[in-house]
Amino acid sequence: MIRYKEELVNEKTNNLGKILAEYVDEMEKLSETDEFTIDNIEKLWTNVDERASEIFREASSEIIDKMDERRMIKVKKKSIKAKE
């Protein structure tokens, strides 16, 4: 069980939404210039990808931190006993 799961999901969803909104704004600004090229679009996309990946890395770490450790220990003990 993950403690405070809903809060985690809401926070990360909001963060991803902000990244998307910023991406759309940047694309709009870029589209109004002569710099609206595939290379510059790819740069924006790469930046979005890196930022989104960081959010998922953070979420993964937070999920592990918020796991019910007693359950994890219980599962591990069962696994060890099954191997014996």
ABEGO torsion letter per residue (X at the ends): XBBGAAAAAAAAAAAAAAAAAAAAAAAAAAAABAABBAAAAAAAAAAAAAAAAAAAAAAAAAAAAABBAAAAAAAAAAAAAAAX
